Amino acid sequence: MKGKAKLSDLMHPKMMSGALDWLHIVGDDERIPLSSSYDDQRTPHVVPYKGNSVSSVNLINLINCFRFASTALCLSTLLLSISARAAANHVNSELPWHEAVVDSQNKLLAWYQPEQNLGYDRVLHLAWDFLEHKIPNDPKTGLKVYLVNAVFDAKTLQGVNWQGNPASTFGQFVDSLVAWYPYSGDDQALGMVRSMLDHQLAHGTSPADWNWPNVPFATNDKNNPDYGRNIRGMPSDFYGGIETDKVGELGIGYCLFYELTGEQKYLAAAIRCADALAGHIRAGDETHTPWPFRVNARDGTVINGEEYGGMIVAPVRLFSELIRLNQGQVEEYAQARKLAWDWILQFPMRNNHWSGYFEDVVKDMANVNQACPTMTAYYILSSPDPNALDPHWTGDVGHLIDWVRQKFGRGPYLGAWAIDEQGRPPDYAGCCSRAGLASDTSRWAAINAMYYEKTGDAQAREDAFRSLNYSTYFSDSQGKIACCGLDYADSYWFDDGYGDHIRHYLWAMGAMPELAPLSQNHLLRSSSVVRKVNYEKRAITYETFDPDASEVLRLNSTPMEVHAAGKNLPRLSVLERSGYTIRKLSAGGVAVQVQHRGAREVKVSW
């Protein structure tokens, strides 16, 4: 839960500069009559309504008003400006950065060139460019702001939140990187995420002689480069609190980063996380998760009686990956994974008590969230054999999709569901806004896309497309991505706007290649971590961590040849062995699936 502030709060003189940061002027050059949808829904474009908007002259006048006149005098100007902005035909009042773009059925499309399927690609490039080139250093520590704070100010880009959440955010960024790098070949992103993990290892890890040794701290004080303080349920200066699910969430991040780079220190960090989790697991029940949620890592005592809570699937993901790699105490991990996974299937999968995850939320057993069930669905759907995890996975994942929409769905807006973060019954309206969140909406959309891929569920296909389109409207044209919309102070979170947002477009395109850009060539997904990729004029070459893997690509034209370790792979009608298949896409180009065994280097030529 983020500290919520409504427009009335912004009327306070100290908040007026923040209110001004929210005003976004839609210039004529941004009012582009875009149209159409993904490949199978090509429709005539609809020109967005060009109503009144706040002119640049009026904005200057408004700024000068707040600088030189009284707050009361300027308030009417602010309200008039907001009223004028509302006339610009936005998807809803919370997302003022772009006019809504719709298809012939008045259903929402992405704001940037949807006729070329470029909406998601645009947000991805804006986001990574902003992170790599525009985030400043903290003036006191000299470190990038994302290393010391969870939130940046819209104007100064400096850290503003009272508490950081490094472990979960950095784990999410590894997921985003592992998906983004094959798609883009962006080496700078690798360096940025490396800096996050290295800082956590050096400044955010519990001592080796503690009860929970060598595990990541979940929180830090505002702009403090040394993590481990400011955990909920204890005084802010208490040192040593952890959230046990974050041990798994960053642990799997360490493991995947090892697979990407081959550097053993990240594998060692992942193993230490798994060892601590395996050594503390217990049999859970209706009031106890397999690990307490918040713990004093020094002595193992439970903080504030928080026996229940957390994203239990995060440690399960870590155990599963280390077991697959045959690294660490595999037998102990297998036992711990079974205990934790069986608990998920027996309790929250049946009683919907998905409670506890967010670092800034006080103990509240009645408060439930959508992050835990959707990431559980992701674990199932990204498995090579969902049936082995859950014999009833089709119904269970379908239920998770429906439950999240029923409890946290906002809208629909022009056919698109927004998904909010968390709340208590009966209305589940706790946080954060009627616009929902960029991260939670896009994650729900990606789960729908993955569900459609495996089941053919047409409603999931439609929901994936529309909600992904909606998610793009949280981004402005410069790369600043709000978590929650206009009705929310300090809206620029590194997790909700970036790490836990941008990965979902790539998860969705991997499941539905027809969502990927037209007239471009991209490696969309691999069952393995892709360690190297090179985009050439007539080929894509790449190297996977695993010698046995499968990939999904979208290409402009049918490949002439596919090689693995220099050997030609055959074109197949069904991908039951090493080779590749081709599916023509209705808007042009092809979706290619490659399977290779005993070979890491692959070249796809056209």
C-alpha positions, 0 to 999 in steps of 0.5 A, a space after each residue: 500500500 502506498 501512502 495515499 493522498 487525494 486532490 484535496 491534500 494537494 491544496 496544502 501549500 507544501 503540496 502545491 508543487 507536487 500538484 503542478 507536477 501532475 499537470 500534463 499538457 497534450 500538445 497537438 503533436 501528441 494528438 495522433 489519430 492512431 488506430 487498430 489492434 493486434 493482428 486478428 482484430 484489424 479495424 478502421 482507426 478512430 480519431 481521438 476527440 480533440 477537446 480543450 486542453 490546458 495550453 502552454 501559456 495557461 500552464 505558465 500562468 498557473 505556475 506563476 500564480 502559485 509562485 507569486 500569488 496566494 494559494 486560495 487565488 490559484 486554486 480556482 485556476 488549478 480546478 479550471 485547468 483540471 476541468 479543461 484537461 478532462 475535456 481532452 477525452 482521456 481513458 479516465 480522469 486518473 490518466 491524463 498523459 494521453 488521449 484515449 485511442 479506440 478501435 471501431 467498436 470503441 474499445 481501447 487500444 494502446 496510445 502509441 501507433 497501435 496499427 503497427 503494434 508499437 504500443 508495448 514496444 514504445 513503453 518498454 523503450 521509454 522505461 529502460 531509457 529513462 532508467 538507464 539515462 535519466 535517473 539521477 544520483 542521490 546528492 548525499 550518497 552519490 548513488 542512483 536514486 533507485 538504490 536508496 529509495 522506492 519512489 522518485 519525485 516527478 519534478 526533481 527525480 530524487 527519492 521521496 519515500 519514507 521507506 525503500 523496498 529493495 529486495 522485492 524491487 530488485 528481484 522484479 528487475 531481474 525478471 524484467 531484464 531476463 525478458 527484455 534482453 533477448 527482445 532488445 539486446 540492451 547491454 546497458 540494462 544488464 549493468 543497471 540491474 547488476 548494480 542493484 544486486 551488488 549493492 544489496 549483497 554489500 549493503 543489504 544482507 544479514 550477517 552470517 552468524 544470525 539466525 537467518 544468515 546471509 539473506 536480503 533485507 526487505 526495507 531501508 530508511 529514506 535514502 539510506 544506502 545501508 538496508 535493514 531498518 524501517 520494517 513495519 511492526 518495529 521502531 523505524 531505527 530497529 535493525 534486522 527485520 526481514 520479510 521471508 517471502 522477499 528472501 525467495 523473491 530476490 533469491 530467484 533473482 540472484 539465480 537467474 542473474 547467475 544464469 545470465 552472467 555465469 558469475 558464481 557469486 550470484 548462484 552462491 547468494 541464491 543458495 544461501 537464500 534457499 538454505 535459510 528458507 529450507 532451514 526455517 520452513 514449517 507446516 502451515 495452516 489457516 493462520 500460519 504460512 509456511 514461514 512467518 511473514 516478518 521476522 527478526 533475522 538476528 534471533 528468528 523471533 516473529 515481529 508483531 505476531 505476523 505469523 501469516 503472510 507473504 508471496 509464498 510462491 516466491 520461495 517455491 520458484 527459487 527452490 524449483 530453479 535450484 532443483 532444476 540446476 542440481 545446485 545446493 541442498 537439493 533434497 532439502 529444497 525438494 522437501 521444502 518446496 513440496 511443503 510450501 506448494 502443498 500449503 498453497 494448493 490446500 489453503 489460499 487456492 481454496 479460501 482466497 486468503 492471499 494476505 500480506 506482501 507489501 512492505 509498507 502495510 501494517 499487520 492486517 489479516 483481513 487485507 488481501 491482495 492480487 500480487 500473490 495469486 497472480 504470481 502463483 498463476 504465473 508459476 503454474 503457467 510458466 511451468 513446462 508441465 502445469 499438470 504436474 504442479 496442479 492436476 486442476 490447474 485449468 480451473 484453479 488458474 481460471 479462478 485466480 483470474 476471475 477472483 482478482 478481477 471480481 475483487 480488484 477490477 476497476 472499470 471496465 474502461 472502454 472495454 479494458 479492466 484495470 486492476 487495483 492492488 489490495 483491500 479489505 472486504 466488503 468492497 476491497 477498495 483499499 489501495 490505490 486508485 480507481 485507475 488501478 495500477 500499471 503493474 497489477 493491471 499488466 500482470 493480470 493481462 499477461 496471466 490472461 495471455 499465458 492462460 489463453 496460450 495454453 487453453 484457447 480461452 477467447 475471453 482471456 485473449 481479449 482481456 489480455 489485449 485490452 488491459 495491456 493496452 490500458 497499462 500503456 496509459 500510465 506512461 508519459 511520453 518521456 518515460 515517467 511511469 506512474 504507479 496509480 494515476 492522478 489521484 495519488 501523491 508520489 506516484 512514481 514507484 520503481 516497482 509498480 511503474 518499472 520492475 513489476 510492470 514492464 516485464 509483463 508486456 514481454 511475458 504477454 508477447 511471448 505467449 501471444 506473438 501477434 501482440 509483438 510489433 509488425 515489421 520488426 524481428 524479435 526474440 520474444 521468449 525462451 524457456 532458458 535464460 538467454 545469455 547473448 543475442 545479436 540482431 543482424 540484418 538478415 538473422 538473429 543469433 543467440 545463446 541460451 544458458 541451457 543446451 535444451 531449450 525452446 524459443 518463440 520469435 516474431 519475424 517479418 518473413 519466413 526463415 530460410 534456415 535455423 541452425 543450432 550449434 552449426 547444424 541445420 534444424 528441420 522445419 516441422 509441423 509439430 514441435 515434438 523434437 529438435 526443429 522449428 515450426 512456422 505460423 503465419 500471422 494475419 497482419 503479416 510476418 510469422 511466429 516461429 517456435 524453435 526447439 534445440 537439444 544439446 546446443 546453446 548457440 542458435 541462428 535464425 536466418 531469413 
